[in-house]
């Protein structure tokens, strides 16, 4: 390893000292503001500054850093503008998240910083995605991912390190072991002697360092950066340190033995640096106070300006418009492909995926068994041979790690498509979807173009763990778009449009429809903004509102009633659950005056509960009968054919319709 301290001039040593001192002095001021109720919360990094400052100085400006709670030194060392930074910490309008987030829950791509969320280890897979982008572009930058000892027990910790090792990604995983996860000591968190011992299990190199010695930090990170680029393998660094204050200020430190404070106070990184400067005659003791004053003056004006700055004014339209990134500057083209062919539902999806992948090399696909095997449903069959290993990537059996990596790739301009092998398994990646992908753009980030394909639904005897219809679970999380096609044409058009949408899209593909319906469609499709419903059959006696497989049920029954009973049912296909096309719903309700809501998911808290509420609020005066719902039973999806048939909404559909018509 290099020895940083032996290479420093006097001027460089003093600048390093000031870089180390700046976050300490800012933080001491912030603790005073906390007591004055000027900020709402603070996670102290006092005593750990050497890790954040030393690591940041040791990577290149083009490298990404993914910091955590106690890494103020990352932001100050990367020269993030102090006024905007203070506004962020104070919740002011001119902060990076415009008051939508507090403290360090933000990022700034101008400074190659990707901010954290509260869920520990959640940003580690994002570092994988950024590192993969570097590798695919041959760009030569690395991702430096911070985590703590507490995060080392999280699933994302293991998934991300394993994925980085398997994919040979240039990531440095820097673990700040400060002795406690909130109040839980490390003796109750893990049984190995050192966290870095785990590196061997992932087949990567690990280093254990004194995190309070800035020179040791700089040497380790400088070595790590060079090593991950040369070896093509990630590297883990465990920095031993100590948390001198509570997890956050409100929690206090009563659970920590006093002897630990006494021991670690002597190892304070700033005191160590001052001692080294004096011993090496780089500064006189009396000059230290002058440097303190100089550092304090360097941020005083920006802090006062931020204290005087206004808080954001509430504006509902502005806030709701901030949830999604603006759509592409193009409306649906009237282009008509001269070439048409008969396609099954699965063929239509595959056709549009190929079209998008041919048009734009920034598309890539990730998932379990999607490469040579072609996916369990063979949607990506032949893609590996056509687009290669970089763009069609098998993953380990993980969901969260893959989704987090997709987010990182999107930040670097890629357009990742993630296949959930079965939609049931999406539960293992729920946090990445609803807290990272969904909220990111509203909080601070550029557009996040990630498409998540979810083979879903029952009716195929697959049982309770392979038959879920989880689309409704995501409707209450702003920032996501939810698409559920019910025709071959829509499978083709909507997947292509989802791929072009600059927002995260959940695309649910019904397994029963994959090979059971077919239609003649164009061989080339054009973009259509998501969120427009369609009337699939015009009627006057009642409206059936549905989507997905329910559309096929509805059309079949509607045609039977038209031919056999002279009852004209209107069938409205939602196509997307978010955005919801309320105007088309209102027009149909005003026309037929009776509404039946048909869904495959269980009755309770299903998507149609929300549609029912909207109709009640906006269409009540048009109705001649109560809005009626028809859904599957509130049980898990059974396997045996007779049980599953009885479970599904279709078994109660006609009875419910008759009640509505008779009302």
C-alpha positions in Angstrom: 0.0 0.0 0.0 1.0 3.6 -0.4 1.7 5.7 2.6 -0.2 8.9 2.2 1.2 10.8 5.1 4.8 10.5 3.8 3.8 12.2 0.5 2.1 15.3 1.8 3.6 18.8 1.6 3.0 21.2 4.5 0.2 22.9 2.5 -1.4 19.6 1.6 -1.3 18.5 5.2 -3.0 21.7 6.4 -5.7 21.4 3.7 -6.3 17.8 4.7 -6.7 19.0 8.3 -9.1 21.7 7.3 -11.1 19.1 5.3 -11.3 16.9 8.4 -12.2 19.8 10.7 -15.0 21.3 8.5 -17.7 18.6 9.0 -16.9 18.5 12.7 -17.4 22.3 13.1 -20.5 22.2 11.0 -21.9 19.4 13.0 -21.2 21.0 16.3 -23.2 24.0 15.0 -26.0 21.8 13.9 -26.3 20.3 17.3 -26.9 23.7 18.7 -29.5 24.4 16.1 -31.2 21.1 17.0 -31.5 22.3 20.6 -33.0 25.5 19.2 -35.6 23.5 17.2 -34.1 24.8 13.9 -33.6 21.3 12.6 -35.8 18.3 13.4 -33.3 15.5 13.7 -29.6 14.8 13.5 -27.5 11.7 13.1 -24.1 12.5 14.4 -20.8 11.5 12.7 -18.6 13.1 15.4 -15.6 10.9 15.8 -16.0 9.2 12.4 -15.0 12.1 10.1 -11.8 10.4 9.0 -13.7 7.7 7.1 -16.0 10.1 5.1 -13.3 12.7 4.4 -10.4 10.3 3.8 -12.5 8.0 1.5 -13.8 10.9 -0.5 -10.4 12.4 -1.1 -9.1 9.0 -2.2 -11.5 8.3 -5.0 -11.7 10.3 -8.3 -14.3 13.0 -9.0 -15.9 10.8 -11.6 -16.5 8.0 -9.1 -19.9 7.6 -7.4 -20.2 7.8 -3.7 -23.3 6.4 -1.8 -23.1 7.8 1.7 -25.1 7.1 4.9 -26.3 9.0 7.9 -22.9 10.0 9.4 -21.1 11.1 6.3 -21.4 14.8 6.2 -17.7 14.8 5.3 -18.5 13.3 1.9 -20.6 16.3 1.0 -18.2 18.9 2.3 -15.2 17.2 0.7 -17.0 16.9 -2.6 -17.6 20.7 -2.5 -21.3 20.5 -2.5 -22.5 24.1 -2.3 -22.9 24.9 1.4 -25.9 27.1 1.0 -27.9 24.5 -0.8 -26.6 21.8 1.6 -27.6 23.8 4.7 -31.1 24.5 3.1 -31.4 20.8 2.7 -30.5 20.1 6.3 -32.9 22.8 7.5 -35.8 21.7 5.2 -35.8 24.9 3.3 -37.1 25.6 -0.2 -33.6 25.9 -1.8 -32.5 22.5 -0.5 -31.8 19.7 -3.0 -35.1 18.0 -2.2 -37.0 21.3 -1.9 -38.2 20.4 1.6 -39.5 17.0 0.6 -36.8 15.2 2.5 -34.6 15.9 5.5 -30.9 15.5 6.3 -28.9 13.3 3.9 -31.8 11.6 2.1 -30.8 13.2 -1.2 -28.3 13.0 -3.9 -26.6 15.3 -6.4 -25.4 13.8 -9.7 -23.4 16.9 -10.4 -21.2 15.7 -7.5 -21.7 12.0 -8.3 -23.4 11.5 -4.9 -26.4 9.1 -4.7 -28.2 9.7 -1.4 -29.5 7.2 1.0 -33.0 6.1 2.2 -33.7 5.1 5.8 -33.7 1.4 5.0 -30.2 0.2 5.8 -28.2 -1.5 3.0 -30.8 -0.5 0.4 -28.4 1.6 -1.5 -25.7 -1.1 -1.8 -27.4 -2.8 -4.8 -27.7 0.7 -6.4 -23.9 0.9 -6.2 -23.8 -2.4 -8.2 -25.9 -0.8 -10.9 -23.7 2.2 -11.2 -20.6 0.0 -11.3 -22.2 -2.2 -14.0 -22.8 1.0 -16.0 -19.1 1.8 -15.7 -18.2 -1.6 -16.8 -20.6 -1.7 -19.8 -19.5 1.8 -20.9 -15.8 1.0 -20.2 -15.9 4.3 -18.3 -13.3 3.5 -15.6 -15.2 4.9 -12.6 -15.9 3.0 -9.4 -18.8 3.1 -6.9 -18.0 3.6 -3.3 -20.8 2.3 -1.1 -21.0 3.2 2.6 -22.8 1.0 5.1 -22.6 0.3 8.8 -22.3 -2.7 11.1 -26.1 -2.7 11.6 -26.7 -2.9 7.8 -24.4 -5.9 7.5 -27.3 -8.1 8.8 -29.7 -6.9 6.0 -30.5 -9.0 3.0 -29.4 -6.2 0.6 -26.0 -6.3 2.1 -25.5 -9.9 1.1 -27.3 -9.7 -2.2 -25.3 -6.7 -3.4 -21.9 -8.0 -2.4 -22.6 -11.4 -3.9 -23.9 -9.8 -7.1 -20.9 -7.5 -7.4 -18.6 -10.5 -7.0 -20.4 -12.7 -9.5 -20.6 -9.9 -12.1 -17.1 -8.7 -11.3 -18.1 -5.1 -10.7 -15.8 -2.2 -9.6 -17.4 -1.5 -6.2 -15.7 -0.7 -2.9 -18.0 -1.7 0.0 -16.9 0.4 3.0 -18.4 -0.8 6.3 -18.2 1.7 9.2 -18.2 -0.5 12.2 -18.9 1.9 15.0 -19.9 -0.6 17.7 -23.6 -0.2 17.8 -26.7 -0.5 15.7 -28.8 2.0 17.6 -28.6 0.4 21.0 -27.6 -3.1 19.9 -23.9 -3.8 20.4 -22.0 -5.7 17.7 -21.7 -8.7 20.1 -25.5 -9.1 19.5 -25.3 -8.4 15.8 -22.8 -10.9 14.4 -20.7 -13.8 15.7 -17.6 -13.5 13.5 -14.5 -11.8 14.9 -14.6 -9.1 12.2 -17.1 -8.2 9.6 -14.4 -8.2 6.9 -14.1 -11.9 7.5 -17.2 -12.3 5.4 -15.3 -11.1 2.3 -13.8 -14.6 1.9 -17.3 -16.1 1.6 -18.0 -13.9 -1.4 -14.7 -14.6 -3.0 -13.4 -11.1 -2.7 -10.6 -9.3 -0.9 -11.2 -7.6 2.5 -9.2 -5.0 4.5 -9.5 -4.1 8.1 -8.4 -0.6 9.0 -8.4 1.9 11.8 -11.3 4.2 10.7 -10.1 7.0 13.0 -6.7 7.2 11.2 -7.3 9.3 8.1 -4.0 8.2 6.6 -5.0 4.6 7.0 -8.4 5.3 5.4 -6.8 7.1 2.5 -4.3 4.4 1.9 -6.9 1.6 2.0 -9.4 3.4 -0.3 -6.7 4.4 -2.8 -5.5 0.8 -2.9 -9.1 -0.4 -3.2 -9.9 1.8 -6.1 -6.9 0.6 -8.0 -7.5 -3.0 -7.1 -11.2 -3.2 -8.1 -10.4 -1.7 -11.5 -7.4 -4.0 -12.1 -8.9 -7.2 -10.7 -12.5 -6.8 -11.9 -13.6 -7.8 -8.4 -15.2 -5.7 -5.7 -13.4 -5.1 -2.4 -14.6 -4.8 1.2 -13.1 -2.5 3.8 -14.1 -2.6 7.4 -13.3 0.6 9.1 -13.2 0.2 12.9 -14.5 3.3 14.7 -16.9 4.4 17.4 -20.1 6.4 17.6 -19.5 9.1 20.1 -23.1 10.2 20.3 -26.5 8.5 20.1 -27.8 6.8 17.0 -29.6 10.1 16.6 -29.6 12.8 19.2 -33.0 11.9 20.7 -31.9 8.3 21.6 -29.0 9.3 23.9 -26.1 7.1 24.9 -27.1 5.7 28.3 -26.7 2.2 27.0 -23.0 2.7 26.2 -20.4 2.0 29.0 -18.5 5.1 29.9 -15.1 3.3 29.6 -15.7 3.0 25.8 -16.2 6.8 25.5 -13.0 7.3 27.5 -11.1 4.9 25.4 -12.3 6.2 22.0 -12.1 9.9 22.9 -8.3 9.5 22.9 -8.6 8.2 19.3 -10.5 11.2 18.0 -9.4 11.6 14.4 -9.1 15.3 14.7 -6.9 15.1 17.8 -4.8 12.5 16.1 -4.3 14.7 13.1 -3.4 17.7 15.2 -0.9 15.7 17.2 0.7 14.4 13.9 0.9 18.0 12.5 2.6 19.3 15.6 5.0 16.4 16.0 6.1 16.7 12.4 6.5 20.5 12.8 3.9 21.2 10.2 1.9 23.5 12.5 2.4 25.2 15.9 -0.1 24.4 18.6 -1.0 28.1 18.9 -2.0 28.2 15.2 -4.7 25.5 15.7 -7.2 28.0 17.1 -6.6 30.3 14.1 -7.5 27.4 11.8 -10.7 26.7 13.8 -11.7 30.4 13.3 -10.9 30.1 9.6 -13.0 27.0 9.1 -15.9 28.5 11.1 -15.8 31.6 8.9 -15.8 29.5 5.7 -19.4 28.4 6.3 -20.9 31.1 8.6 -22.4 33.2 5.8 -24.0 30.3 3.9 -25.5 29.0 7.1 -27.0 32.3 8.1 -28.3 32.8 4.6 -29.9 29.3 4.9 -31.4 30.1 8.3 -33.0 33.2 6.8 -34.2 31.4 3.7 -37.9 30.5 3.3 -39.6 27.2 3.8 -41.4 25.8 0.8 -45.0 27.0 0.4 -47.6 24.2 0.0 -48.7 23.8 -3.6 -50.7 20.7 -4.4 -50.4 20.9 -8.1 -46.6 21.3 -8.0 -46.2 18.5 -5.5 -48.3 16.0 -7.4 -46.7 17.0 -10.7 -43.3 16.2 -9.2 -44.2 12.6 -8.6 -43.5 11.5 -12.2 -40.9 12.6 -14.7 -42.4 14.3 -17.8 -43.3 12.0 -20.7 -41.3 11.9 -23.9 -42.0 14.8 -26.2 -44.1 12.7 -28.6 -47.7 11.8 -28.8 -49.0 8.5 -30.2 -47.9 8.2 -33.8 -50.5 7.4 -36.5 -47.8 5.3 -38.2 -49.3 2.1 -39.5 -47.0 -0.8 -40.0 -47.5 -2.4 -43.4 -46.4 -5.7 -42.0 -48.9 -7.6 -39.8 -48.9 -11.1 -38.5 -50.9 -13.3 -36.1 -49.4 -13.3 -32.6 -50.2 -14.8 -29.3 -50.1 -12.7 -26.2 -46.5 -13.8 -25.4 -45.4 -13.2 -29.0 -46.7 -9.6 -28.9 -44.6 -8.9 -25.7 -41.6 -10.5 -27.3 -42.1 -8.5 -30.5 -42.1 -5.1 -28.7 -39.2 -6.0 -26.5 -37.2 -6.8 -29.6 -38.2 -3.7 -31.3 -37.2 -1.5 -28.4 -33.9 -3.4 -27.9 -33.1 -3.0 -31.6 -33.8 0.7 -31.5 -32.0 1.6 -28.4 -28.8 0.0 -27.0 -29.5 1.5 -23.5 -32.1 -1.3 -22.9 -30.9 -4.4 -21.1 -32.8 -7.2 -19.3 -32.0 -8.8 -15.9 -33.6 -11.7 -14.2 -33.4 -15.3 -13.1 -32.8 -17.8 -16.0 -33.6 -15.2 -18.7 -30.4 -15.7 -20.7 -29.6 -19.0 -22.4 -32.7 -20.6 -20.9 -35.0 -17.8 -22.2 -36.9 -17.4 -19.0 -39.3 -19.9 -17.4 -42.1 -18.7 -19.8 -39.6 -18.2 -22.8 -40.4 -14.5 -23.3 -36.7 -13.8 -23.8 -36.0 -16.9 -25.9 -33.3 -16.0 -28.4 -32.5 -12.7 -26.9 -29.2 -13.9 -25.4 -28.0 -15.0 -28.8 -29.1 -11.8 -30.4 -28.1 -9.1 -27.8 -25.3 -10.8 -25.9 -24.4 -11.4 -22.3 -24.1 -7.7 -21.3 -27.7 -6.9 -22.3 -29.4 -10.1 -21.3 -28.1 -10.9 -17.8 -28.9 -13.8 -15.6 -28.9 -12.9 -12.0 -28.5 -15.0 -8.8 -31.8 -15.9 -7.2 -32.4 -12.4 -5.8 -35.1 -9.8 -6.3 -34.1 -6.8 -4.2 -30.5 -6.8 -5.4 -31.5 -6.8 -9.0 -34.1 -4.1 -8.6 -31.6 -1.9 -6.7 -29.1 -2.5 -9.5 -31.7 -1.4 -12.0 -32.1 1.9 -10.2 -28.3 2.5 -10.4 -28.2 1.7 -14.1 -31.1 4.1 -14.7 -29.2 6.9 -13.0 -26.5 6.3 -15.6 -28.9 6.5 -18.5 -29.6 2.8 -19.1 -33.2 1.5 -19.4 -33.2 -1.7 -17.5 -36.0 -4.3 -17.8 -36.3 -6.6 -14.8 -38.2 -9.9 -15.0 -39.7 -11.3 -11.9 -39.8 -15.0 -12.5 -43.2 -15.0 -11.0 -45.0 -11.9 -9.7 -45.3 -13.6 -6.3 -41.6 -13.2 -5.8 -41.9 -9.4 -6.1 -42.5 -9.4 -2.3 -38.7 -10.0 -1.9 -38.0 -6.7 -3.7 -40.9 -4.6 -2.3 -38.7 -2.1 -0.5 -36.6 -1.3 -3.6 -39.8 -0.7 -5.6 -41.9 1.4 -3.2 -39.1 3.3 -1.4 -36.3 3.6 -4.0 -37.8 3.5 -7.4 -41.2 5.1 -6.6 -40.0 8.0 -4.4 -36.7 8.8 -6.0 -37.7 11.4 -8.6 -40.1 13.2 -6.3 -37.3 13.4 -3.7 -34.3 14.5 -5.8 -33.3 12.2 -8.7 -33.5 12.5 -12.5 -36.0 10.2 -14.3 -35.8 6.5 -13.4 -36.7 4.4 -16.4 -37.1 0.9 -15.0 -39.6 -1.6 -16.3 -40.5 -4.5 -14.1 -42.2 -7.4 -15.9 -44.4 -9.6 -13.7 -45.9 -12.9 -14.9 -49.0 -13.0 -12.8 -52.4 -14.5 -12.2 -54.1 -17.8 -11.5 -56.2 -20.3 -13.5 -53.2 -22.5 -14.3 -53.1 -24.7 -11.2 -49.9 -23.1 -9.9 -51.0 -22.8 -6.3 -50.6 -20.1 -3.7 -47.0 -19.1 -4.4 -47.1 -18.9 -8.2 -50.5 -17.4 -8.9 -50.6 -14.0 -7.3 -52.2 -10.9 -8.8 -50.3 -8.3 -6.8 -51.0 -5.3 -9.0 -53.2 -3.6 -6.3 -50.4 -3.7 -3.7 -48.6 -0.9 -5.5 -51.5 1.5 -6.3 -51.0 3.5 -3.1 -47.3 4.2 -3.8 -47.0 7.4 -5.8 -44.3 7.4 -8.5 -45.2 4.0 -10.0 -47.2 3.3 -13.1 -49.1 0.0 -13.2 -50.1 -1.6 -16.5 -52.2 -4.8 -16.9 -53.0 -5.6 -20.6 -55.9 -7.9 -21.5 -55.5 -8.2 -25.3 -52.8 -9.2 -27.7 -52.7 -5.7 -29.2 -52.3 -4.1 -25.7 -49.6 -6.6 -24.7 -47.7 -5.3 -27.7 -48.5 -1.6 -27.5 -48.3 -1.1 -23.7 -45.1 -3.0 -23.1 -43.4 -0.9 -25.8 -44.9 2.3 -24.3 -43.9 1.2 -20.8 -40.3 0.8 -22.0 -40.3 4.4 -23.3 -41.8 5.9 -20.2 -39.2 7.7 -18.1 -40.8 6.5 -14.9 -40.8 3.1 -13.1 -43.5 0.9 -14.6 -44.9 -2.4 -13.2 -46.1 -4.5 -16.2 -48.3 -7.4 -15.3 -48.4 -10.2 -17.9 -51.1 -12.8 -17.2 -49.7 -16.3 -17.5 -53.0 -17.8 -18.6 -53.1 -15.3 -21.6 -49.6 -16.0 -22.8 -50.6 -18.8 -25.2 -54.4 -18.9 -25.0 -55.3 -15.8 -27.1 -54.1 -14.6 -30.4 -54.7 -11.7 -32.8 -53.4 -10.1 -36.0 -51.3 -7.1 -35.0 -48.7 -4.8 -36.7 -45.1 -6.1 -36.5 -44.0 -2.6 -35.6 -45.7 -0.5 -32.9 -45.5 3.1 -31.8 -45.5 4.8 -28.4 -48.7 5.6 -26.6 -48.8 7.6 -23.3 -49.9 5.3 -20.5 -53.2 5.9 -18.7 -56.0 5.8 -21.3 -58.8 3.3 -20.9 -60.8 1.7 -23.8 -64.3 0.8 -24.4 -64.0 -2.8 -25.8 -67.8 -3.3 -26.3 -70.4 -0.6 -26.5 -73.6 -1.1 -24.5 -76.4 0.7 -22.7 -77.7 -1.6 -19.9 -74.7 -1.7 -17.6 -71.0 -1.2 -17.6 -68.5 -3.9 -16.7 -65.2 -2.3 -15.7 -62.2 -4.6 -15.6 -58.7 -5.3 -16.9 -56.3 -8.2 -17.6 -57.8 -11.7 -17.7 -61.0 -10.1 -16.4 -61.4 -8.5 -19.8 -61.7 -11.9 -21.5 -64.3 -13.0 -19.0 -66.3 -9.8 -19.5 -66.2 -9.9 -23.3 -67.3 -13.5 -23.4 -70.3 -12.9 -21.0 -71.2 -9.7 -22.7 -71.4 -11.3 -26.1 -73.5 -14.1 -24.6 -76.0 -11.7 -23.1 -76.2 -9.7 -26.3 -77.0 -12.7 -28.4 -79.2 -14.7 -25.9 -80.8 -12.1 -23.7 -80.8 -8.9 -25.7 -78.9 -7.2 -22.9 -76.2 -4.8 -24.2 -73.3 -4.6 -21.7 -70.6 -2.0 -22.1 -67.1 -3.4 -21.4 -64.6 -0.9 -20.2 -60.9 -2.0 -20.1 -58.8 0.0 -17.7 -55.6 -1.1 -19.2 -53.6 0.8 -16.6 -54.4 0.9 -12.9 -52.1 3.9 -12.4 -52.8 6.4 -14.0 -56.5 5.8 -13.8 -58.6 7.1 -16.6 -61.4 8.6 -14.5 -63.0 10.6 -17.4 -63.7 7.4 -19.5 -65.2 5.8 -16.4 -67.4 8.8 -15.7 -68.7 8.9 -19.3 -69.6 5.2 -19.2 -71.3 5.5 -15.8 -73.4 8.5 -17.0 -74.4 6.5 -20.1 -75.4 3.1 -18.6 -76.2 4.1 -14.9 -75.1 0.6 -13.6 -71.5 -0.5 -12.8 -70.0 -3.9 -12.1 -66.4 -4.0 -11.1 -64.6 -7.2 -12.0 -61.1 -8.1 -10.8 -59.1 -11.3 -10.4 -57.4 -10.3 -7.1 -59.1 -11.0 -3.8 -62.0 -8.8 -2.9 -60.6 -7.0 0.1 -58.4 -4.1 -0.7 -58.3 -5.0 -4.4 -57.9 -2.5 -7.2 -61.6 -2.2 -7.7 -62.1 -0.9 -4.2 -60.4 2.3 -5.2 -62.3 2.4 -8.5 -65.6 2.0 -6.5 -64.6 4.9 -4.3 -63.9 7.1 -7.2 -67.2 6.2 -8.9 -69.1 6.9 -5.6 -67.4 10.3 -5.3 -67.7 11.4 -8.9 -70.6 9.5 -10.5 -73.1 9.0 -7.7 -75.9 11.1 -9.3 -75.7 9.0 -12.5 -76.2 5.6 -10.8 -79.5 3.6 -10.7 -78.0 0.8 -8.5 -75.2 0.3 -6.0 -71.7 -0.2 -7.5 -71.1 -4.0 -7.3 -67.8 -5.8 -7.1 -66.9 -9.3 -8.3 -63.6 -10.6 -7.1 -61.8 -13.8 -6.2 -62.2 -15.2 -2.7 -60.3 -13.8 0.3 -58.2 -17.0 0.5 -54.8 -17.9 -0.9 -55.0 -19.3 -4.5 -55.6 -23.1 -4.2 -53.9 -25.6 -6.5 -56.6 -28.2 -7.3 -58.6 -27.4 -10.3 -62.1 -27.5 -8.7 -60.9 -25.4 -5.8 -59.2 -22.8 -8.0 -62.2 -22.5 -10.3 -64.4 -21.8 -7.3 -61.9 -19.3 -5.9 -61.6 -17.2 -9.1 -64.0 -14.3 -9.6 -65.3 -15.7 -12.8 -67.3 -18.4 -10.9 -69.4 -15.6 -9.3 -69.4 -13.2 -12.2 -72.8 -14.0 -13.8 -74.6 -14.1 -10.5 -73.3 -10.7 -9.6 -74.2 -9.3 -13.0 -77.8 -10.6 -12.6 -78.1 -8.9 -9.2 -77.0 -5.7 -10.8 -79.3 -5.9 -13.8 -82.3 -6.8 -11.5 -81.8 -4.0 -9.1 
